[in-house]
Amino acid sequence: MRGHVALLSKKITYTNSEWREFENEIRGQVASLNKKFEDLNKEQKRLNKLLRSVLKLLSANITEKGQGQGQTAPHVSSSQEINVEG
């Protein structure tokens, strides 16, 4: 714990040129991260568009498979059923 206290109490000084260099380095890193975020956002939009296309194709495929297989019987409520015992 004493090491931490000693580090906190130690005064660190920078020259103006060192500070400007540090600021420029940070700005460069921020710009790089912003570019990466923009690229990720573009890729996410592209993948979302692709996913929507795949879902549309799957939906169309399911609809086509449902056609031509005969129709289902109309719904008959229990009060309309004819009871045939044989």
C-alpha positions as CSV (number, residue, x, y, z in Angstrom):
1,M,0.0,0.0,0.0
2,R,2.9,2.4,0.7
3,G,4.1,2.0,-2.9
4,H,0.7,3.3,-4.1
5,V,0.7,6.2,-1.8
6,A,4.3,7.1,-2.8
7,L,3.2,7.0,-6.5
8,L,0.3,9.2,-5.8
9,S,2.3,11.8,-3.9
10,K,5.1,11.9,-6.6
11,K,4.8,15.0,-8.8
12,I,5.0,14.3,-12.5
13,T,5.8,17.2,-14.8
14,Y,5.6,17.4,-18.6
15,T,7.0,19.9,-21.0
16,N,4.7,21.5,-23.5
17,S,6.1,19.5,-26.4
18,E,5.7,16.2,-24.4
19,W,2.1,17.2,-23.6
20,R,1.3,18.0,-27.2
21,E,2.9,14.7,-28.3
22,F,0.7,12.9,-25.8
23,E,-2.4,14.7,-27.0
24,N,-1.7,14.0,-30.6
25,E,-1.1,10.3,-29.8
26,I,-4.5,10.2,-27.9
27,R,-6.3,12.0,-30.8
28,G,-4.8,9.5,-33.3
29,Q,-6.0,6.6,-31.2
30,V,-9.5,8.1,-30.9
31,A,-9.6,8.6,-34.7
32,S,-8.5,5.0,-35.2
33,L,-11.2,3.7,-32.9
34,N,-13.8,5.9,-34.5
35,K,-12.9,4.5,-37.9
36,K,-13.1,1.0,-36.5
37,F,-16.6,1.7,-35.1
38,E,-17.7,3.1,-38.5
39,D,-16.4,0.0,-40.2
40,L,-18.2,-2.2,-37.7
41,N,-21.4,-0.3,-38.1
42,K,-21.3,-0.6,-41.9
43,E,-20.6,-4.3,-41.6
44,Q,-23.5,-4.7,-39.2
45,K,-25.8,-2.9,-41.6
46,R,-24.6,-5.2,-44.5
47,L,-25.1,-8.3,-42.4
48,N,-28.6,-7.2,-41.3
49,K,-29.6,-6.6,-44.9
50,L,-28.3,-10.1,-45.8
51,L,-30.2,-11.6,-42.9
52,R,-33.4,-9.9,-44.1
53,S,-32.9,-11.3,-47.6
54,V,-32.3,-14.8,-46.2
55,L,-35.5,-14.5,-44.1
56,K,-37.5,-13.4,-47.1
57,L,-36.2,-16.3,-49.2
58,L,-37.0,-18.7,-46.4
59,S,-40.5,-17.2,-46.0
60,A,-41.1,-17.5,-49.7
61,N,-39.8,-21.1,-49.8
62,I,-42.1,-22.1,-46.9
63,T,-45.1,-20.5,-48.7
64,E,-44.4,-22.3,-51.9
65,K,-44.1,-25.6,-50.1
66,G,-47.4,-25.1,-48.5
67,Q,-49.2,-24.7,-51.9
68,G,-50.3,-27.6,-53.9
69,Q,-50.3,-30.1,-51.1
70,G,-54.1,-30.1,-50.8
71,Q,-56.2,-28.0,-48.7
72,T,-56.9,-28.5,-45.1
73,A,-60.4,-29.4,-44.0
74,P,-62.6,-26.4,-43.1
75,H,-62.9,-25.8,-39.3
76,V,-65.9,-27.5,-37.8
77,S,-67.0,-26.5,-34.3
78,S,-67.9,-29.3,-31.9
79,S,-71.6,-28.2,-32.0
80,Q,-71.6,-28.8,-35.8
81,E,-70.0,-32.2,-35.8
82,I,-72.1,-35.1,-36.9
83,N,-71.8,-38.0,-34.5
84,V,-71.7,-41.2,-36.5
85,E,-71.6,-44.4,-34.5
86,G,-71.4,-47.6,-36.2
